[in-house]
Amino acid sequence: MNTSDKSRIDSDTDALLALTLPGGPAAPRRALLETHGSAAAVRALPRQRWRDAGLETAQIRALEGDPEALPPALLMRCRDWLQAPGHRLIGWQDVDYPPLLRRIGSPPLALFVAGDAGLLWHPGVAVVGSRSPTVGGRDNARSFTCALATAGFGITSGLAAGVDRAAHEAALGVGGVTVAVLGTGPDVPYPQSHAALLARVAGAGAVVSEHPPGTDARREHFPSRNRIIAGLSLGTLVIEAASRSGALITARLAADAGREVFAVPGSIHNPMARGCHRLIRDGASLVESADDVIAALGSWAGALRGDLQRRLGGPISDAHPESGVPPVGPPDQTAFETPAYHRLWQALGHDPSDMDQLVARTGLTAADLSSMLLHMELQGRVAVEHGRYSRR
C-alpha cells in the first residue's frame, strides 16, 4: 500500500480532524456539529457561517485547509494513526460518543480511541491515587479493583505510575474491562516505562485521548485529562492521595459533574492518607470495601446498561457471567416516585431550564439535582443540551 492510499480516510473524519486539531474554544464547534449533524456538513458551510457561529480565525483557516493553521505533517500523522485496526476518532456528533462524558462542564470535541470504543459506554469506576503509594495503598488499589471488575464494573484510570498502574494491571489480571485516559497522544505512554502496559490496555480494553497522536506530555494536559477520567465514570474512588494531588482534582471534577466520590481512609500518620481524609471531611463517602462502592453505584450502572441496550437494539450480557455475581439490575422505578423526584419533574418543562432555575424551583442543591438529572437522562426522561434540561 503506498503512502497516499494509507493516508486516505473518509471525508467526514477528515473534516472532523480539521475541526478538532486547531484547538481553541470548543463550544462553538460543538454547536455547529449539533446543528448540522456531521463534520463534513460543517466544513461545507460558507465562511461567514463559521464566523457567525463564533469560530476563531485559526479554526476557520484550518477548515479551509490552510497549511499554516493545520500543518500537513500533523494531519498526515493523524490519518496514518487512524488507518491502524482498532483506531477511531469519535466526534461530538457521533452516536458512539459516551453519554456520561456529554454531561461534564467542558466535554471534549472529539476523542482518539485505540481499542474497543464500546467500552466507553460500560458502567465504570475511576480508580485514582498517588504515583508513590505505600505498600498498603498499592494492595488496596489491587483488591478494590479486582472486586469491582469481577462485579462487572469497568476500571478507568490515567496510566500513571502507582495507583493507576496497579488498577489497570489488576483489572487486566481478572479479565475485566479497563480504560486508560491519557494526557498525551493515544500512542505516547507516560511514563515511557508504561509502553507495554499501554499496548496491553489498547489490546484488551480502550485507550482514550483528546490529543492527537504524537502529542508529548505537557503539565497543563493532565488536569484536563482528569476531567475525562471523572466524566467517563459513574463514580471516582481515591485510594491514597497527598493533600495536593491530581487525584483530588479528579475527585473534585467528579463531584462537580454530580458523580459519586469515594475515599479509602488510612492512618493519621500516613501523609498519603491526608487527601482522602480531606475528601471525607468535604462529603466523600468513606468506603472500607468494594461492596460499599458496588452498593452505591448499582442502580446507576443499571440505568447506563439500559441506555446502551437501547443504543445497540439488543440485550447486553453480563461482562463476567462466570464470576457468579449477578449483573447489576435496573434502577428502582419507585425512585422516581419520591417527593424530591416529583418536585424536579414538576420543575422541568418542555422549554430548557438551567441549573440555577431548577435549584430555585425545587429548593434542592445543585449536587443533588445533578445526580437526579443524570439518572433521569439515562432513563430517557430528560434531555440535556448546553447545560439546560427539559422533559424528553
Beta strands, then each sheet from edge to edge (+ up, - down):
strand 1: 87-91
strand 2: 110-115
strand 3: 124-128
strand 4: 154-157
strand 5: 178-181
strand 6: 206-209
strand 7: 235-238
strand 8: 260-263
strand 9: 285-286
strand 10: 353-354
strand 11: 382-385
strand 12: 388-391
sheet 1: 1+ 2- 6+ 5+ 4+ 3+ 7+ 8+ 9+
sheet 2: 10+ 12- 11+
end
